[in-house]
Amino acid sequence: MTNYKLNSKNLSKLTKQVAIPQYDRSNVKTGIVHVGIGGFHRSHEAYYTDQLLHDESITEWGICGIALLDFDSKIYNTLKEQDGLYTLIVKELDGSLTKGVIGSIVDYMFAPENPSKVIEKMASADVKIITLTITEGGYNYSEATGEFDFNNPLIEFDLKNPQAPKTIFGYLTQALKLRKERGLAGFTIQSCDNIQGNGHMTKKMLMSYIKKAQPELAPWILSNVSFPNSMVDRITPATSQSDIIQLQETSEIDDAWPVVCEPFKQWVIEDDFIAGRPAWETVGAQFVEDVVPYEKMKLSLLNAGHSVLGILGALIGYNTIDESVHNKAIRTFLNSYMDKEVTPILGDLEGIDLYKYKQSLLQRFGNIYIKDQIDRICSESSAKIPIFILPTVNTQLQEGGSIEYAAFVIAAWAIYSIGIDEKGEPLLIKDVLETILKEKALVAKNDPASFLEVESVFGKLKDSKKFVDAYLNAYGNILKYGVEECIIRMNDKVLNNI
């Protein structure tokens, strides 16, 4: 069997195996610069844009993918060798695979290699939109203060070295400065990250940086740059070696980094694009006046649900999310968390049946063909928990509601952060605060409440007697009985009596 290396030259040889772009990629100009060309971007925005480009009258919305960080060199080199092409593998609920080559990434750059080239690209008159998937932690937001963290060494570097930045804030500032100096229009900056009010967050953080780095630029940006909020959703697990091999065996495609994802996809966007935008609504996106309620629903249910399944499943010794959700006790616990603690704070959502939405989440989490790795879901929990879970906790504390389930998850995370599961096996913890979390987690073995002193994560939560009491109760019970037995008892509404 002949395997064809995925690139432009071999694209025409793949028509019998998979769907390929039916448009002339050489005619497509870059109108979008995307920072963070990982799996999610390639299963989501790049997919929508690829579908749009099949209308060959649309040639101005190609994507230039920017690999921002040093460890992004692998994806950059892969895309460079494959002419920006990659295979998207949709794992259907029945186990079948829907495969297609995506062609919307028509240019790609490695920022650490040539920062000035990236700045020039962003400043190009053809570029109308900068989109971002830089992870929740990339926004440099302090949970303790609610403000931009100027103590970050990378931010300190960018302030001293504006022409060779390392963070998105340094790049955007210099690109906007050039556009202003050259008399060009501004652009739209669109976050595609899992942050409620992600456009508001992007604007707040960028303006905080600019007021210190280039204060004279601030008024121009406020008049010439827009920051629409958006809600993004498509479960996209890390690509495994078995996915690469399966693609070779079933489709004769040698793709060094295909992307796998679930069939479900959703993109809800505020229609606030100052320099024009693609007609993504023609390929399934939804434009609305206010995306925040939908974003809150998704973050509080889907993303928080992922963290719940990941943390609890990791301690029990599971490797994938589907294993966790197929544990009846964990599934019941998650249902109760969503019903009792999240649903009451969401309010009315026009066009959304919350019961059906929550049931669909359980079905999606349980897709046995996705095999979403728990260590991926648990990675960078210090950035995720303040966004996915703590807003629910804080609202429920204000309203006198239930926080019992969330407190249990935080207690489990404290024990997880020690780095050993309940079988005595090491846990793979990937978190920018890993050292601090582990130090606090070890102290917490004798003084459990000390874990809540990580103020950059928990803010002032340690001052809430109601939460601390629930957390301490959960922590003690997990150590005594183990996660699964505690959840069973909790589901039976007797945990507080054990």
C-alpha positions in Angstrom: 0.0 0.0 0.0 1.3 3.4 -0.9 1.0 6.2 1.6 1.0 9.7 0.1 2.7 12.5 2.1 0.1 15.2 2.7 1.1 18.3 0.7 -0.1 20.4 -2.2 1.7 18.3 -4.8 -0.1 15.1 -3.7 -3.5 16.6 -2.9 -5.1 15.5 -6.2 -4.0 11.8 -5.5 -6.2 11.7 -2.4 -9.6 12.3 -3.9 -10.6 8.7 -3.6 -9.7 8.5 0.1 -11.0 11.7 1.6 -12.7 15.0 0.7 -10.2 17.6 -0.3 -10.4 21.4 -0.9 -12.3 22.1 -4.1 -10.9 25.7 -4.4 -7.7 27.1 -5.7 -5.6 27.8 -2.6 -3.1 29.8 -4.6 -5.8 32.5 -5.2 -6.7 32.8 -1.5 -5.2 35.8 0.3 -4.7 36.1 4.1 -7.4 38.1 5.7 -7.2 36.4 9.1 -4.1 36.0 11.3 -4.7 33.3 13.9 -2.4 33.0 16.9 -2.3 29.5 18.4 -2.7 26.9 15.6 -3.3 23.9 17.8 -5.9 21.2 17.5 -9.0 23.2 18.6 -8.4 26.0 16.1 -7.9 23.4 13.3 -11.1 21.6 14.2 -13.2 24.8 14.6 -12.4 28.2 13.0 -10.1 26.7 10.3 -12.8 24.2 9.5 -15.6 26.8 9.2 -13.3 28.9 7.0 -12.4 26.0 4.8 -16.1 25.3 4.2 -16.6 29.0 3.3 -13.8 29.1 0.8 -15.5 26.4 -1.3 -17.4 29.4 -2.7 -14.6 30.4 -5.1 -15.8 34.0 -5.2 -14.5 34.3 -1.7 -10.7 34.7 -1.8 -9.9 37.2 0.9 -10.3 35.1 4.0 -7.4 32.7 4.1 -5.7 32.1 7.5 -2.1 32.7 8.4 -1.4 30.5 11.5 1.1 31.9 14.0 3.0 29.5 16.3 3.6 31.9 19.2 5.7 30.0 21.7 9.0 28.1 21.5 7.3 24.7 22.1 5.0 25.4 19.1 7.9 24.6 16.7 6.5 21.1 16.0 3.2 22.2 14.7 4.8 25.0 12.7 7.3 22.6 11.1 4.5 20.1 10.4 2.3 22.7 8.7 5.3 24.0 6.8 6.2 20.6 5.4 2.5 19.9 4.5 1.9 23.3 2.9 -0.6 24.2 5.7 -2.7 21.1 4.9 -4.0 18.7 7.5 -6.7 16.0 7.8 -9.7 16.5 10.1 -11.0 13.2 11.4 -14.5 13.4 12.8 -15.2 10.5 15.1 -19.0 9.8 14.8 -21.0 8.4 17.7 -21.4 5.1 15.8 -17.6 4.7 15.4 -17.4 5.7 11.8 -14.9 8.3 10.6 -15.6 11.3 8.4 -12.3 12.6 7.0 -11.4 15.6 5.0 -8.3 17.7 4.2 -8.6 21.3 5.4 -7.0 24.0 3.2 -7.8 27.3 4.9 -4.4 27.8 6.5 -2.6 29.3 3.5 0.4 30.7 5.4 2.2 29.9 8.7 4.9 31.6 10.8 7.0 30.7 13.8 7.1 33.8 15.9 10.2 33.1 18.0 12.2 32.7 14.7 11.3 36.1 13.3 9.1 38.4 15.5 9.3 41.4 13.1 7.9 39.3 10.2 4.9 38.4 12.4 4.4 42.0 13.4 4.5 43.0 9.7 2.0 40.3 8.8 -0.4 41.5 11.5 0.1 45.1 10.2 -0.7 44.1 6.6 -3.6 46.0 5.0 -5.1 42.7 3.8 -5.5 41.5 7.4 -8.9 42.4 8.8 -9.1 40.0 11.8 -6.7 38.6 14.4 -8.1 35.5 16.1 -6.8 33.9 19.2 -6.6 30.4 20.9 -3.9 31.1 23.4 -5.5 29.1 26.3 -7.2 30.6 29.4 -3.8 31.3 31.0 -2.6 33.3 28.0 -4.6 36.4 28.9 -2.3 37.1 31.9 -5.3 37.7 34.2 -5.0 37.5 38.0 -7.9 36.0 39.8 -6.8 37.7 43.0 -7.0 41.2 41.6 -9.0 40.9 38.4 -6.3 42.9 36.7 -3.4 42.4 34.2 -0.3 40.8 35.8 2.6 43.0 35.1 4.8 40.8 37.3 4.9 38.1 34.6 8.6 37.9 33.5 7.5 37.6 29.8 5.5 40.8 30.1 8.5 42.5 31.7 10.6 41.3 28.8 8.1 42.7 26.2 8.0 46.1 27.8 11.8 46.3 27.6 12.0 44.7 24.1 9.0 45.9 22.1 10.5 44.9 18.7 11.0 41.3 19.7 8.1 40.4 21.9 7.2 37.0 23.4 3.5 37.5 24.3 0.4 38.2 22.3 0.2 41.6 23.9 3.6 42.7 22.7 2.8 41.6 19.1 -0.6 43.2 19.0 0.7 46.5 20.3 3.5 46.7 17.7 1.2 45.7 14.9 -1.4 48.3 15.8 1.3 50.9 16.2 2.5 50.3 12.7 -1.1 50.4 11.3 -1.7 53.8 13.0 1.6 55.2 11.7 0.9 54.0 8.2 -2.6 55.5 8.1 -4.2 52.1 7.9 -7.5 51.0 9.4 -7.5 48.9 12.6 -8.7 45.3 12.8 -10.9 43.1 14.8 -9.4 41.0 17.6 -11.5 37.9 18.2 -10.9 35.5 21.1 -11.8 31.9 20.5 -10.8 30.8 24.0 -13.0 29.4 26.8 -13.5 32.6 28.8 -16.8 34.2 29.6 -16.9 37.5 27.9 -13.7 36.6 26.0 -13.9 39.8 23.9 -14.3 41.9 27.0 -11.4 40.1 28.6 -9.2 40.5 25.6 -9.9 44.2 25.4 -9.3 44.8 29.1 -6.0 43.0 29.2 -4.7 44.5 25.9 -5.6 48.0 27.0 -4.0 47.5 30.3 -0.8 46.5 28.6 -0.9 49.3 26.0 -1.5 52.0 28.6 1.9 51.1 30.0 3.7 50.1 26.9 2.4 52.7 24.3 -0.1 55.0 26.2 -0.4 57.4 23.2 -1.8 54.5 21.2 -4.8 53.8 23.5 -7.3 56.4 22.1 -6.7 55.2 18.5 -7.3 51.6 19.5 -10.6 52.4 21.2 -11.8 54.0 17.9 -10.3 51.5 15.4 -10.3 48.1 17.0 -13.3 45.9 17.9 -13.4 42.9 20.3 -16.5 40.7 19.8 -17.3 38.0 22.3 -17.7 34.5 21.0 -18.7 31.1 22.3 -16.8 28.1 20.8 -17.5 24.5 21.3 -16.1 21.3 19.8 -14.4 18.6 21.8 -11.0 18.1 20.3 -8.8 15.6 22.1 -5.0 15.4 21.5 -4.0 13.5 18.4 -2.6 10.1 19.2 -0.1 8.0 17.3 -2.9 5.4 16.8 -4.9 8.2 15.0 -2.0 8.8 12.7 -1.5 5.1 11.9 -5.3 4.6 11.4 -5.4 7.4 8.9 -2.5 5.8 7.0 -4.1 2.4 7.0 -7.6 3.5 6.0 -6.9 6.4 3.7 -3.2 6.0 2.6 -2.5 9.5 3.9 0.8 10.3 5.6 -0.2 13.2 7.8 2.2 14.0 10.6 -0.5 15.8 12.7 -4.1 15.2 11.8 -6.8 16.6 14.1 -9.5 14.4 15.6 -12.8 15.8 17.0 -16.4 15.0 17.8 -19.2 15.7 15.3 -20.8 18.4 17.4 -19.7 22.0 16.7 -21.0 25.4 17.8 -19.8 28.9 17.3 -21.9 31.9 18.5 -20.4 35.3 17.8 -21.3 38.9 18.4 -21.5 40.7 15.1 -19.0 43.5 15.9 -16.3 43.4 13.2 -14.8 46.8 12.5 -13.1 45.9 9.2 -15.4 43.3 7.8 -15.8 39.6 8.3 -16.3 36.3 6.6 -19.9 35.1 6.2 -19.4 32.3 8.6 -23.1 32.1 9.2 -23.5 30.5 5.8 -21.6 27.5 7.1 -23.2 27.1 10.5 -22.0 29.8 12.8 -24.5 32.0 14.6 -24.3 35.7 15.0 -26.1 37.4 17.9 -26.2 40.7 19.7 -25.1 39.3 23.0 -23.1 36.1 23.4 -22.4 36.3 27.1 -25.4 34.2 28.3 -24.5 31.4 25.9 -20.9 31.6 26.9 -21.8 31.4 30.5 -23.9 28.3 29.9 -21.2 26.5 28.0 -18.3 27.4 30.4 -20.4 26.5 33.4 -21.7 23.2 32.1 -19.5 21.8 29.4 -16.1 23.1 30.4 -16.8 22.8 34.1 -18.2 19.3 33.4 -15.0 18.3 31.7 -13.0 19.5 34.7 -15.2 17.6 37.1 -14.9 14.4 35.1 -11.2 14.9 34.7 -10.2 15.5 38.3 -12.4 12.8 39.8 -11.5 10.3 37.1 -7.8 11.0 37.5 -7.8 10.2 41.2 -9.7 6.9 40.6 -7.1 6.0 37.9 -9.0 6.5 34.7 -7.2 7.7 31.5 -10.0 9.1 29.4 -13.1 11.2 29.9 -15.4 8.5 28.5 -14.2 6.1 31.2 -15.1 8.7 33.8 -18.6 9.5 32.6 -19.4 5.8 32.2 -18.8 5.4 35.9 -22.4 5.6 37.1 -21.5 7.3 40.4 -19.5 10.1 38.7 -22.2 10.5 36.1 -24.8 11.0 38.8 -22.6 13.4 40.6 -22.0 15.5 37.5 -25.8 15.5 36.8 -26.4 16.8 40.3 -23.7 19.4 40.1 -25.2 20.7 36.8 -28.8 20.6 38.2 -28.3 21.9 41.7 -25.4 24.4 41.4 -25.1 25.5 37.8 -28.6 25.6 36.4 -30.0 28.0 39.0 -27.5 30.7 38.1 -28.0 30.6 34.3 -31.4 32.3 34.0 -33.4 32.1 30.8 -31.6 31.3 27.6 -33.6 32.0 24.5 -33.8 29.0 22.1 -32.0 26.7 24.6 -33.6 23.7 26.3 -31.3 23.3 29.2 -32.4 19.8 30.0 -31.7 18.6 26.5 -28.4 20.5 26.4 -27.2 18.8 29.6 -28.2 15.4 28.4 -26.4 16.0 25.1 -23.2 16.9 27.1 -23.3 13.5 28.8 -23.7 11.8 25.4 -20.8 13.8 24.0 -18.6 13.1 27.0 -19.4 9.5 26.7 -18.3 9.1 23.0 -16.1 6.0 23.4 -14.3 6.8 20.1 -13.1 10.2 21.1 -10.8 9.0 24.0 -10.2 12.5 25.3 -7.2 12.1 27.6 -7.8 13.1 31.2 -4.4 14.6 31.6 -5.2 17.0 28.7 -8.5 18.0 30.4 -6.7 18.5 33.8 -3.8 20.5 32.3 -3.6 24.1 33.4 -6.4 23.6 35.9 -5.1 26.6 37.8 -6.3 28.8 34.8 -9.5 26.8 34.1 -11.0 26.4 37.5 -11.3 30.2 38.1 -13.1 30.5 34.8 -15.2 27.3 34.7 -16.1 26.6 38.3 -15.4 29.5 40.7 -17.9 31.9 39.1 -20.7 29.4 39.9 -19.3 29.0 43.5 -19.2 32.8 44.0 -22.7 33.4 42.7 -24.1 30.5 44.8 -22.4 31.9 47.9 -23.9 35.3 47.2 -27.4 33.8 46.8 -27.2 31.3 49.6 -27.3 28.3 47.2 -25.5 25.0 47.1 -21.8 24.8 46.8 -21.3 21.2 48.1 -20.5 19.6 44.8 -18.1 22.3 43.7 -16.3 22.2 47.1 -15.9 18.4 46.7 -14.3 18.9 43.3 -11.9 21.6 44.7 -11.0 19.2 47.5 -10.3 16.5 45.0 -8.1 18.8 43.0 -6.1 19.6 46.1 -5.4 15.9 46.6 -4.8 15.4 42.8 -2.2 18.2 43.0 0.0 16.0 45.2 0.6 14.0 42.0 -0.5 10.5 43.0 -3.8 8.8 42.3 -5.6 6.5 44.7 -3.8 3.4 43.2 -0.5 5.0 44.1 0.3 5.7 40.5 1.9 9.0 39.5 -0.3 11.6 37.8 1.0 13.6 34.8 0.4 17.2 36.0 0.9 20.0 33.4 0.3 23.4 35.0 2.1 26.7 35.0 1.6 26.7 38.8 2.5 23.1 39.2 5.3 23.8 41.8 3.2 26.1 43.9 0.2 23.8 43.8 2.2 20.8 44.8 3.8 22.6 47.7 0.4 23.7 48.9 -1.1 20.3 48.3 1.6 18.6 50.5 1.0 21.1 53.3 -2.7 20.5 52.9 -2.3 16.9 54.0 -2.0 18.3 57.5 -3.7 21.6 57.0 -6.3 21.1 54.2 -7.4 24.8 54.1 -3.9 25.9 53.2 -4.5 24.8 49.6 -7.1 27.6 49.3 -4.4 30.2 50.0 -3.3 30.2 46.3 -4.8 33.6 45.8 -4.1 33.8 42.1 -6.5 30.9 41.7 -9.0 31.2 44.5 -9.0 34.9 45.2 -10.7 35.5 48.6 -12.6 32.2 48.7 -10.7 31.1 51.8 -12.6 33.8 53.7 -16.0 32.1 53.1 -16.7 29.9 56.1 -19.5 28.1 54.3 -17.2 27.1 51.4 -14.3 26.2 53.6 -16.4 24.0 55.8 -17.8 22.2 52.8 -14.3 21.8 51.4 -12.8 20.5 54.6 -15.6 18.0 55.0 -15.0 16.8 51.4 -11.3 16.7 51.8 -11.4 14.5 55.0 -14.0 12.2 53.5 -12.0 11.7 50.3 -8.9 10.8 52.3 -10.9 8.4 54.5 -13.1 6.7 51.9 -11.7 7.5 48.5 -13.4 9.5 45.7 -15.8 6.8 44.4 -17.2 5.8 47.8 -17.6 9.4 48.8 -19.5 10.2 45.6 -21.8 7.1 46.0 -22.6 8.3 49.6 -23.0 11.9 48.3 -25.4 10.7 45.6 -27.3 8.9 48.3 -27.5 12.2 50.3 -25.7 10.7 53.3 -22.2 12.1 52.9 -22.6 14.7 55.5 -23.5 12.0 58.1 -20.5 9.8 57.6 
